[in-house]
Amino acid sequence: MPHYQVVKGARDIFPDEILQWKHIEGVIHRLAALYGFNEIRTPVFEYTELFQRSIGSSTDIVGKEMFSFLPDPAGRSITLRPEMTAGVMRAALQKNLLAAAPVQKLYYISELFRKERPQAGRQRQFSQFGAELLGVSSPAAVAEVITFMMHVFEVLGLQGLTLRINTLGNMDDRKRYREALRNYLAPFYEQLDDASKERFEKNPLRILDSKNPEMQEIVTGAPKLHDYLGRESLDDFEKVLFYLSVRGIPFQIDHRLVRGLDYYSYTAFEVTSSALGAQDALGGGGRYDSLAVELGSSGEVPASGFAVGMERLLIAMQKQGLFSDLEAAAPSVFVIVQQQELFDQALEIVTRLRRAGISTVIDLAGRSMKAQLREANRMNAANALFVGSDELASGKCTMKDLRSSQQEECLLEEIIEKFRQSEPLNPPRS
């Protein structure tokens, strides 16, 4: 096998696809500012115990999917982050952000790592965008997080989305329900798969989330969490639904929806896309007030958030043809060198144009004028600026509009001034 193969589970992203990424990222950044979310960037690795405490040792992520290593024989174990929420909460607690402002609205676009079987939209190195709202977890705050997420999807033009939503209740509600669920599952114990047997004692709610069709058949007759909720949990959920309704966000109540991580409570939600096939989950989130306590805080930190897989988002948009009108930013000027001995003087002109804020390209391969013009057209340059001995002698340059084929001779200062007075010929698209 050649040594220049990409590592299994990772992939290269080339310039043509980068256009699609930048388009999505531009929408996220713009709407984050609209909603008052500020970007946060955390280290790509954390101490392993951060994820063991936050995600839970019984989860597949901690048990099977984390890339962990020891930095030295006497050191602590380090893990490439498999998710972002724990790292964001760790950073907020360590910096004591809530002392500076009682509500923190944070968002990220980050790369993550999980040691799982690569498949479409799921790699071992992958990206997510998400948001965390810390300091308040009222129904209005939860609805704010969901609204931000759905607004991003709306602006991107996605169709065929379903927002599924449920309430997990508070800790007391879940304790009562866990016992009822164990009692229901006990007669089926020997029929459970290995993962479900492990979850039976530690967190039986996660069996409801199993993708194994045989497990789904077993839980068909299981008691519903909704029937074990107290008045406080029901009122909280109804208020979240009210805020979504008044904002015009459609949803489906799904009483079987649970989040795989132990620190979630009250509202949980997931967005699926009809464009993704069997693995249709695009993203999801919920409320997680107790995460701070899991990380060693003396008290709860009200919090809610979501995460969306960028690769799956791209696949959904590609299948719906939402990138068809994206175009690479074309240079405003392509400098054509008529005699190669004049290259150094032409390069000085290029430098002046760039310093004036005009996107300018020059051929670096010493090709013929004909080849340079072909390259200018391939790059969809707006104008060609010819530099030859006659132009240098007169102090003027010949500028040709490559779309209308009109050309004129101008001083370089006049060309720069025209660009300053007009709108950019090729503004970046978002």
FIBAFI-290409 format. One record per residue (C-alpha): residue number from 0; x, y, z; residue in one letter. Coordinates in Angstrom, 1 decimal. Each point is the difference from the previous one (the first is absolute). Layout:
REM FIBAFI-290409
(site NUM; (X; Y; Z); 'A')
...
//
This chain:
REM FIBAFI-290409
(site 0; (0.0; 0.0; 0.0); 'M')
(site 1; (1.4; 3.5; -0.9); 'P')
(site 2; (1.1; 2.1; 2.9); 'H')
(site 3; (-2.1; 2.9; -1.2); 'Y')
(site 4; (-3.4; -1.4; 1.0); 'Q')
(site 5; (-2.2; 1.9; 2.3); 'V')
(site 6; (-0.6; -1.7; 3.4); 'V')
(site 7; (-3.1; -2.2; 0.1); 'K')
(site 8; (-2.9; 2.0; 1.5); 'G')
(site 9; (1.4; 3.4; -1.0); 'A')
(site 10; (-0.4; 1.8; -3.3); 'R')
(site 11; (1.4; 2.9; -2.0); 'D')
(site 12; (-2.1; 3.0; -0.7); 'I')
(site 13; (1.0; 1.6; -3.3); 'F')
(site 14; (-0.6; 3.6; -1.1); 'P')
(site 15; (-3.2; -0.7; -2.0); 'D')
(site 16; (-1.6; -1.5; 3.2); 'E')
(site 17; (1.5; 2.7; 2.2); 'I')
(site 18; (-2.4; 2.4; -1.8); 'L')
(site 19; (-2.9; -2.0; 1.5); 'Q')
(site 20; (1.6; 0.0; 3.5); 'W')
(site 21; (0.6; 3.7; -0.1); 'K')
(site 22; (-3.6; 0.6; -1.1); 'H')
(site 23; (-1.4; -1.9; 2.9); 'I')
(site 24; (2.5; 1.5; 2.5); 'E')
(site 25; (-0.8; 3.5; -1.2); 'G')
(site 26; (-3.7; -0.6; 0.7); 'V')
(site 27; (0.8; -1.4; 3.5); 'I')
(site 28; (2.2; 3.0; 0.9); 'H')
(site 29; (-2.5; 2.5; -1.3); 'R')
(site 30; (-3.0; -1.5; 1.8); 'L')
(site 31; (2.1; -0.6; 3.2); 'A')
(site 32; (0.6; 3.8; 0.1); 'A')
(site 33; (-3.7; 0.6; -0.6); 'L')
(site 34; (-0.9; -2.0; 3.0); 'Y')
(site 35; (2.8; 1.3; 2.2); 'G')
(site 36; (2.1; -3.2; 0.1); 'F')
(site 37; (3.8; 0.4; 0.3); 'N')
(site 38; (2.5; -2.5; -1.4); 'E')
(site 39; (2.1; -2.2; 2.2); 'I')
(site 40; (2.9; -2.2; -0.9); 'R')
(site 41; (1.2; -2.6; 2.4); 'T')
(site 42; (3.1; -2.3; -0.3); 'P')
(site 43; (-0.3; -3.0; -2.3); 'V')
(site 44; (1.0; -2.3; 2.9); 'F')
(site 45; (-1.0; -0.1; 3.7); 'E')
(site 46; (0.8; -2.1; 3.0); 'Y')
(site 47; (-1.8; -3.3; -0.5); 'T')
(site 48; (-1.9; 0.1; 3.3); 'E')
(site 49; (-1.9; 3.1; -1.3); 'L')
(site 50; (-1.8; -2.2; -2.4); 'F')
(site 51; (-0.2; -3.0; 2.3); 'Q')
(site 52; (-1.8; 2.2; 2.6); 'R')
(site 53; (-2.2; 1.9; -2.5); 'S')
(site 54; (-1.0; -2.7; -2.5); 'I')
(site 55; (0.0; -2.9; 2.3); 'G')
(site 56; (2.1; -3.2; 0.1); 'S')
(site 57; (-2.9; -2.1; -1.2); 'S')
(site 58; (-0.3; 1.8; -3.4); 'T')
(site 59; (1.4; -1.3; -3.2); 'D')
(site 60; (1.9; 3.3; -0.5); 'I')
(site 61; (2.1; -0.5; 3.2); 'V')
(site 62; (0.1; -3.8; -0.2); 'G')
(site 63; (0.8; -0.5; -3.7); 'K')
(site 64; (0.4; 3.2; -2.0); 'E')
(site 65; (2.5; 2.4; 1.7); 'M')
(site 66; (3.5; 0.6; -1.2); 'F')
(site 67; (1.9; 0.1; 3.2); 'S')
(site 68; (3.8; -0.1; 0.7); 'F')
(site 69; (2.5; 0.7; 2.7); 'L')
(site 70; (2.2; 3.0; -0.6); 'P')
(site 71; (2.8; -1.6; 2.0); 'D')
(site 72; (0.5; -3.0; 2.3); 'P')
(site 73; (-0.9; 2.0; 3.2); 'A')
(site 74; (-2.6; 2.3; -1.6); 'G')
(site 75; (-3.8; 0.1; 0.0); 'R')
(site 76; (-1.9; -1.5; -2.9); 'S')
(site 77; (-0.9; 2.4; -2.8); 'I')
(site 78; (-3.0; -0.4; -2.4); 'T')
(site 79; (-0.8; 1.6; -3.3); 'L')
(site 80; (-3.3; 1.6; 0.6); 'R')
(site 81; (-3.0; -2.2; -1.2); 'P')
(site 82; (-2.5; 2.7; 0.8); 'E')
(site 83; (0.0; 3.7; 0.9); 'M')
(site 84; (-2.4; 0.6; 2.8); 'T')
(site 85; (2.2; -1.3; 2.8); 'A')
(site 86; (3.0; 2.1; -1.2); 'G')
(site 87; (-2.1; 3.2; -0.3); 'V')
(site 88; (-1.4; -0.5; 3.5); 'M')
(site 89; (3.5; -0.8; 1.3); 'R')
(site 90; (1.3; 3.2; -1.5); 'A')
(site 91; (-2.9; 2.1; 1.4); 'A')
(site 92; (0.5; -1.4; 3.5); 'L')
(site 93; (3.8; 0.4; -0.1); 'Q')
(site 94; (-0.2; 3.6; -1.3); 'K')
(site 95; (-3.0; 0.7; 2.3); 'N')
(site 96; (-1.8; 1.6; -2.9); 'L')
(site 97; (-3.3; 0.3; 1.8); 'L')
(site 98; (1.5; 2.3; 2.6); 'A')
(site 99; (0.7; 2.5; -2.8); 'A')
(site 100; (-3.5; -0.4; -1.5); 'A')
(site 101; (-2.8; -2.1; 1.4); 'P')
(site 102; (-1.0; -1.3; -3.4); 'V')
(site 103; (2.5; -1.3; -2.5); 'Q')
(site 104; (-1.0; -0.8; -3.6); 'K')
(site 105; (2.8; -1.9; -1.7); 'L')
(site 106; (0.3; -1.8; -3.4); 'Y')
(site 107; (2.6; -1.9; -1.8); 'Y')
(site 108; (1.0; -1.7; -3.3); 'I')
(site 109; (2.5; -2.7; 1.0); 'S')
(site 110; (1.6; -3.2; -1.0); 'E')
(site 111; (-0.6; -3.1; 2.1); 'L')
(site 112; (1.3; -3.6; 0.0); 'F')
(site 113; (-1.6; -3.3; 0.6); 'R')
(site 114; (1.3; -3.5; -0.6); 'K')
(site 115; (-3.0; -1.4; -1.9); 'E')
(site 116; (-0.6; -1.7; -3.3); 'R')
(site 117; (0.2; 2.6; -2.8); 'P')
(site 118; (-3.1; 0.4; -2.1); 'Q')
(site 119; (-1.7; 2.7; -2.0); 'A')
(site 120; (-0.3; 3.1; 2.1); 'G')
(site 121; (1.9; -1.6; 2.9); 'R')
(site 122; (3.8; 0.1; 0.1); 'Q')
(site 123; (2.5; -0.6; 2.8); 'R')
(site 124; (1.0; 3.7; -0.4); 'Q')
(site 125; (-3.2; 2.0; -0.4); 'F')
(site 126; (-1.4; 3.5; 0.6); 'S')
(site 127; (-2.9; 1.4; 1.9); 'Q')
(site 128; (-1.5; 3.4; 0.5); 'F')
(site 129; (-2.0; 0.6; 3.2); 'G')
(site 130; (-0.9; 2.4; 2.7); 'A')
(site 131; (-0.1; 0.0; 3.8); 'E')
(site 132; (-2.1; 2.4; 2.0); 'L')
(site 133; (1.3; 0.1; 3.6); 'L')
(site 134; (-1.5; 1.7; 3.1); 'G')
(site 135; (-3.6; -0.4; -0.8); 'V')
(site 136; (-2.1; -3.0; -1.2); 'S')
(site 137; (-3.5; 1.4; 0.2); 'S')
(site 138; (-2.5; -1.1; -2.7); 'P')
(site 139; (0.7; 3.2; -1.9); 'A')
(site 140; (3.8; -0.7; 0.1); 'A')
(site 141; (-0.5; -3.5; -1.3); 'V')
(site 142; (-2.3; 1.3; -2.8); 'A')
(site 143; (2.7; 2.6; -0.8); 'E')
(site 144; (2.6; -2.7; -0.6); 'V')
(site 145; (-2.4; -2.0; -2.2); 'I')
(site 146; (-1.1; 3.1; -1.9); 'T')
(site 147; (3.6; 0.9; -0.8); 'F')
(site 148; (0.7; -3.5; -1.3); 'M')
(site 149; (-3.2; -0.2; -2.2); 'M')
(site 150; (0.7; 3.5; -1.3); 'H')
(site 151; (3.4; -1.1; -1.3); 'V')
(site 152; (-1.7; -2.9; -1.8); 'F')
(site 153; (-2.6; 2.4; -1.4); 'E')
(site 154; (2.5; 2.4; -1.4); 'V')
(site 155; (2.0; -2.8; -1.6); 'L')
(site 156; (-3.2; -1.0; -1.8); 'G')
(site 157; (-0.3; -3.5; 1.4); 'L')
(site 158; (-3.3; -1.8; -0.6); 'Q')
(site 159; (-1.5; -3.3; 1.4); 'G')
(site 160; (1.1; 0.6; 3.6); 'L')
(site 161; (-1.8; -1.3; 3.1); 'T')
(site 162; (0.6; 1.5; 3.5); 'L')
(site 163; (-0.8; -2.8; 2.5); 'R')
(site 164; (-0.3; 1.1; 3.6); 'I')
(site 165; (-0.6; -1.6; 3.4); 'N')
(site 166; (0.4; 0.7; 3.7); 'T')
(site 167; (2.1; -2.3; 2.1); 'L')
(site 168; (-1.4; 1.5; 3.2); 'G')
(site 169; (2.1; 0.8; 3.1); 'N')
(site 170; (2.2; -2.4; 1.9); 'M')
(site 171; (-2.8; -1.2; 2.2); 'D')
(site 172; (-2.2; -0.7; -3.0); 'D')
(site 173; (2.7; -1.9; -1.7); 'R')
(site 174; (0.8; -2.0; 3.2); 'K')
(site 175; (-3.6; -1.2; 0.2); 'R')
(site 176; (-0.1; -0.8; -3.7); 'Y')
(site 177; (3.3; -1.9; 0.0); 'R')
(site 178; (-1.4; -2.4; 2.6); 'E')
(site 179; (-3.2; -0.5; -2.1); 'A')
(site 180; (2.0; -0.6; -3.1); 'L')
(site 181; (2.3; -2.5; 1.7); 'R')
(site 182; (-3.0; -1.9; 1.3); 'N')
(site 183; (-1.4; -0.1; -3.6); 'Y')
(site 184; (3.3; -1.1; -1.5); 'L')
(site 185; (0.9; -2.6; 2.6); 'A')
(site 186; (-1.9; -2.9; -1.7); 'P')
(site 187; (1.7; 0.9; -3.3); 'F')
(site 188; (3.5; 0.1; 1.5); 'Y')
(site 189; (1.4; -3.0; -1.7); 'E')
(site 190; (-1.2; 1.3; -3.4); 'Q')
(site 191; (1.8; 3.3; 0.4); 'L')
(site 192; (3.2; 0.6; -2.0); 'D')
(site 193; (3.2; 0.5; 1.9); 'D')
(site 194; (-0.2; 3.8; -0.1); 'A')
(site 195; (-3.5; 0.0; 1.4); 'S')
(site 196; (0.9; -2.5; 2.7); 'K')
(site 197; (2.7; 2.4; 1.1); 'E')
(site 198; (-2.4; 2.9; -0.1); 'R')
(site 199; (-2.7; -1.9; 1.9); 'F')
(site 200; (1.7; 0.8; 3.3); 'E')
(site 201; (1.8; 3.2; -0.7); 'K')
(site 202; (-2.5; 2.0; -2.2); 'N')
(site 203; (-2.9; -2.1; -1.4); 'P')
(site 204; (-1.4; 3.1; -1.7); 'L')
(site 205; (2.7; -0.3; -2.6); 'R')
(site 206; (-1.5; -3.4; -1.1); 'I')
(site 207; (-2.9; 2.0; -1.4); 'L')
(site 208; (2.5; 1.7; -2.2); 'D')
(site 209; (1.5; -3.2; -1.4); 'S')
(site 210; (0.2; -0.3; -3.8); 'K')
(site 211; (-0.3; -3.8; 0.2); 'N')
(site 212; (-3.4; -0.9; -1.5); 'P')
(site 213; (-0.3; -2.9; 2.4); 'E')
(site 214; (0.4; 2.3; 3.0); 'M')
(site 215; (-2.5; 2.4; -1.6); 'Q')
(site 216; (-2.5; -2.8; -0.2); 'E')
(site 217; (0.6; -0.8; 3.7); 'I')
(site 218; (-0.6; 3.5; 1.2); 'V')
(site 219; (-3.2; 0.5; -2.1); 'T')
(site 220; (-2.1; -0.8; 3.1); 'G')
(site 221; (2.2; 1.7; 2.5); 'A')
(site 222; (-1.6; 2.6; 2.4); 'P')
(site 223; (0.2; 3.6; -1.3); 'K')
(site 224; (2.2; 2.5; 1.9); 'L')
(site 225; (-2.7; 2.6; -0.5); 'H')
(site 226; (-2.3; -1.9; 2.3); 'D')
(site 227; (2.6; 0.4; 2.9); 'Y')
(site 228; (0.5; 3.7; -0.3); 'L')
(site 229; (-1.0; 2.4; 2.8); 'G')
(site 230; (-1.9; 3.2; -0.5); 'R')
(site 231; (3.2; 2.1; 0.0); 'E')
(site 232; (1.5; -1.9; -2.9); 'S')
(site 233; (-3.2; 0.0; -2.0); 'L')
(site 234; (-0.5; 3.8; 0.5); 'D')
(site 235; (3.6; 0.7; -1.0); 'D')
(site 236; (-0.4; -2.1; -3.2); 'F')
(site 237; (-3.3; 1.6; -0.9); 'E')
(site 238; (1.7; 3.4; 0.3); 'K')
(site 239; (2.8; -1.0; -2.4); 'V')
(site 240; (-2.6; -1.2; -2.5); 'L')
(site 241; (-1.9; 3.3; 0.4); 'F')
(site 242; (3.2; 2.1; -0.8); 'Y')
(site 243; (0.7; -2.2; -3.1); 'L')
(site 244; (-3.6; 0.4; -1.2); 'S')
(site 245; (0.0; 3.7; 0.3); 'V')
(site 246; (3.2; 0.1; -2.0); 'R')
(site 247; (-1.5; -2.1; -2.7); 'G')
(site 248; (2.3; -3.0; 0.4); 'I')
(site 249; (-1.8; -3.3; -0.7); 'P')
(site 250; (0.8; -3.0; 2.1); 'F')
(site 251; (-1.0; -3.5; 0.8); 'Q')
(site 252; (-0.3; -1.3; 3.6); 'I')
(site 253; (1.8; -3.3; 0.2); 'D')
(site 254; (-0.3; -1.6; 3.5); 'H')
(site 255; (2.6; -2.6; -0.9); 'R')
(site 256; (2.7; 2.5; -0.8); 'L')
(site 257; (2.8; 0.0; 2.6); 'V')
(site 258; (3.5; 1.4; -0.1); 'R')
(site 259; (2.8; -2.5; 0.2); 'G')
(site 260; (2.0; 2.0; 2.6); 'L')
(site 261; (-0.9; -0.3; 3.7); 'D')
(site 262; (0.1; 3.7; 0.9); 'Y')
(site 263; (-3.0; 1.0; -2.0); 'Y')
(site 264; (-3.3; 0.9; 1.7); 'S')
(site 265; (-3.3; 1.7; -0.9); 'Y')
(site 266; (-0.1; 0.9; -3.7); 'T')
(site 267; (1.8; -2.2; -2.6); 'A')
(site 268; (-0.3; 0.4; -3.8); 'F')
(site 269; (1.3; -1.3; -3.2); 'E')
(site 270; (-0.2; 1.1; -3.6); 'V')
(site 271; (-0.2; -2.6; -2.8); 'T')
(site 272; (0.3; 0.5; -3.8); 'S')
(site 273; (-1.9; -2.0; -2.6); 'S')
(site 274; (3.1; 0.4; -2.3); 'A')
(site 275; (2.2; -2.1; 2.2); 'L')
(site 276; (-1.5; -3.4; -0.3); 'G')
(site 277; (0.1; -2.5; 3.0); 'A')
(site 278; (2.6; 2.1; 1.9); 'Q')
(site 279; (-2.3; 3.0; -0.1); 'D')
(site 280; (1.1; 1.9; 3.2); 'A')
(site 281; (1.3; 3.4; -0.9); 'L')
(site 282; (0.5; 1.3; 3.5); 'G')
(site 283; (-1.5; 0.3; 3.4); 'G')
(site 284; (0.3; 1.2; 3.6); 'G')
(site 285; (-1.8; 0.9; 3.1); 'G')
(site 286; (0.3; 1.3; 3.6); 'R')
(site 287; (2.8; -1.1; 2.2); 'Y')
(site 288; (0.0; 1.9; 3.3); 'D')
(site 289; (1.9; -2.8; 1.9); 'S')
(site 290; (3.0; -0.2; -2.3); 'L')
(site 291; (1.9; 2.6; 2.1); 'A')
(site 292; (-0.4; -2.2; 3.1); 'V')
(site 293; (1.2; -3.0; -1.9); 'E')
(site 294; (3.2; 2.0; -0.7); 'L')
(site 295; (0.5; 0.8; 3.7); 'G')
(site 296; (-1.9; 3.3; 0.4); 'S')
(site 297; (-1.5; 0.7; 3.4); 'S')
(site 298; (-3.4; 0.7; -1.6); 'G')
(site 299; (-2.0; -0.4; -3.2); 'E')
(site 300; (0.5; 2.4; -2.9); 'V')
(site 301; (-3.2; 0.5; -2.1); 'P')
(site 302; (0.8; -0.9; -3.6); 'A')
(site 303; (-1.3; -1.1; -3.3); 'S')
(site 304; (1.5; -0.5; -3.4); 'G')
(site 305; (0.2; -1.9; -3.3); 'F')
(site 306; (2.5; -1.5; -2.4); 'A')
(site 307; (-0.4; -0.6; -3.8); 'V')
(site 308; (2.2; -2.2; -2.1); 'G')
(site 309; (1.6; 2.1; -2.8); 'M')
(site 310; (0.7; -2.9; -2.3); 'E')
(site 311; (-3.7; -1.2; 0.2); 'R')
(site 312; (-1.1; 3.6; -0.5); 'L')
(site 313; (2.1; 0.2; -3.2); 'L')
(site 314; (-1.4; -3.4; -1.3); 'I')
(site 315; (-3.6; 1.2; 0.6); 'A')
(site 316; (0.7; 3.3; -1.8); 'M')
(site 317; (1.8; -1.7; -2.9); 'Q')
(site 318; (-2.9; -2.4; -0.5); 'K')
(site 319; (-2.4; 2.9; -0.1); 'Q')
(site 320; (2.1; 1.9; -2.5); 'G')
(site 321; (0.6; 3.0; 2.4); 'L')
(site 322; (3.6; 0.6; -1.2); 'F')
(site 323; (-0.8; 0.2; -3.7); 'S')
(site 324; (0.4; 3.8; -0.3); 'D')
(site 325; (3.2; 0.3; 2.1); 'L')
(site 326; (2.9; 1.5; -1.9); 'E')
(site 327; (3.6; 0.4; 1.0); 'A')
(site 328; (1.1; 3.6; 0.6); 'A')
(site 329; (1.6; 1.1; -3.2); 'A')
(site 330; (2.9; 2.4; -0.2); 'P')
(site 331; (-0.8; 3.6; -1.1); 'S')
(site 332; (3.2; 0.3; -2.0); 'V')
(site 333; (2.2; -2.5; -1.7); 'F')
(site 334; (3.3; 1.7; -1.0); 'V')
(site 335; (1.2; -1.2; -3.4); 'I')
(site 336; (3.8; 0.3; -0.5); 'V')
(site 337; (0.7; 0.5; -3.7); 'Q')
(site 338; (3.7; -0.5; 0.2); 'Q')
(site 339; (1.4; -2.1; 2.8); 'Q')
(site 340; (3.0; 2.3; 0.5); 'E')
(site 341; (-2.6; 2.5; 1.3); 'L')
(site 342; (-1.2; -2.4; 2.7); 'F')
(site 343; (1.7; 1.9; 2.9); 'D')
(site 344; (-1.7; 3.3; -1.1); 'Q')
(site 345; (-3.3; -1.8; -0.3); 'A')
(site 346; (0.4; -1.4; 3.4); 'L')
(site 347; (0.4; 3.5; 1.4); 'E')
(site 348; (-3.4; 0.9; -1.6); 'I')
(site 349; (-1.5; -3.1; 1.6); 'V')
(site 350; (1.2; 1.0; 3.4); 'T')
(site 351; (-1.4; 3.5; -0.4); 'R')
(site 352; (-3.4; -1.3; -1.0); 'L')
(site 353; (-0.2; -2.5; 2.8); 'R')
(site 354; (1.0; 2.6; 2.6); 'R')
(site 355; (-2.9; 2.1; -1.4); 'A')
(site 356; (-2.3; -2.9; 0.9); 'G')
(site 357; (-0.5; -1.3; -3.6); 'I')
(site 358; (0.2; -3.8; -0.4); 'S')
(site 359; (2.7; -0.5; -2.5); 'T')
(site 360; (1.7; -3.1; -1.6); 'V')
(site 361; (3.1; -0.3; -2.1); 'I')
(site 362; (1.3; -3.1; -1.8); 'D')
(site 363; (3.0; -1.4; 1.7); 'L')
(site 364; (0.8; -2.7; -2.5); 'A')
(site 365; (1.4; 2.3; -2.8); 'G')
(site 366; (-2.6; -1.1; -2.5); 'R')
(site 367; (-0.8; 1.7; -3.3); 'S')
(site 368; (-2.6; 2.8; -0.3); 'M')
(site 369; (-2.5; -2.4; -1.5); 'K')
(site 370; (0.4; -2.4; 2.9); 'A')
(site 371; (-0.2; 2.8; 2.5); 'Q')
(site 372; (-3.3; 1.2; -1.5); 'L')
(site 373; (-1.3; -3.6; 0.1); 'R')
(site 374; (0.8; -0.2; 3.7); 'E')
(site 375; (-1.7; 3.4; 0.6); 'A')
(site 376; (-3.2; -1.3; -1.6); 'N')
(site 377; (0.3; -3.3; 1.8); 'R')
(site 378; (0.1; 1.9; 3.3); 'M')
(site 379; (-2.9; 2.2; -1.1); 'N')
(site 380; (2.1; 3.1; 0.5); 'A')
(site 381; (-2.0; 3.2; -0.6); 'A')
(site 382; (2.8; 2.0; -1.7); 'N')
(site 383; (3.4; -0.6; -1.6); 'A')
(site 384; (2.6; 2.7; 0.4); 'L')
(site 385; (2.7; -0.2; -2.7); 'F')
(site 386; (3.6; 0.9; 1.0); 'V')
(site 387; (2.4; 0.5; -2.9); 'G')
(site 388; (2.9; 2.2; -1.0); 'S')
(site 389; (-2.4; 2.6; -1.7); 'D')
(site 390; (-2.2; 0.2; 3.1); 'E')
(site 391; (3.0; 0.4; 2.3); 'L')
(site 392; (1.5; 2.7; -2.2); 'A')
(site 393; (-3.3; 2.0; -0.1); 'S')
(site 394; (-0.7; -0.5; 3.7); 'G')
(site 395; (-3.4; -1.4; -1.0); 'K')
(site 396; (-1.5; -3.5; 0.2); 'C')
(site 397; (-2.5; -1.6; -2.4); 'T')
(site 398; (-2.9; -1.4; 2.0); 'M')
(site 399; (-2.4; -2.4; -1.8); 'K')
(site 400; (-3.4; -0.9; 1.4); 'D')
(site 401; (-0.1; -3.8; -0.7); 'L')
(site 402; (-3.8; -0.1; 0.1); 'R')
(site 403; (-0.8; 2.9; -2.4); 'S')
(site 404; (3.4; -0.1; -1.9); 'S')
(site 405; (0.2; 3.8; 0.4); 'Q')
(site 406; (3.5; 1.4; 0.7); 'Q')
(site 407; (1.6; 3.3; 0.9); 'E')
(site 408; (3.3; 1.5; 0.9); 'E')
(site 409; (0.3; 1.5; 3.4); 'C')
(site 410; (2.6; 1.1; 2.5); 'L')
(site 411; (0.3; -2.6; 2.8); 'L')
(site 412; (-1.2; 2.6; 2.5); 'E')
(site 413; (-3.2; 0.5; -2.1); 'E')
(site 414; (-0.6; -3.7; 0.0); 'I')
(site 415; (0.4; -0.2; 3.8); 'I')
(site 416; (-2.3; 3.0; 0.4); 'E')
(site 417; (-2.7; -1.6; -2.2); 'K')
(site 418; (0.0; -3.1; 2.2); 'F')
(site 419; (-0.3; 2.1; 3.1); 'R')
(site 420; (-3.0; 1.9; -1.3); 'Q')
(site 421; (-1.9; -3.0; -1.2); 'S')
(site 422; (-1.4; -3.1; 1.7); 'E')
(site 423; (2.3; -3.1; -0.1); 'P')
(site 424; (-0.5; -1.8; -3.3); 'L')
(site 425; (0.0; -3.4; 1.7); 'N')
(site 426; (-1.3; 0.4; 3.6); 'P')
(site 427; (0.2; -3.3; 2.0); 'P')
(site 428; (-3.2; -2.0; 0.1); 'R')
(site 429; (-1.5; -1.3; 3.2); 'S')
//
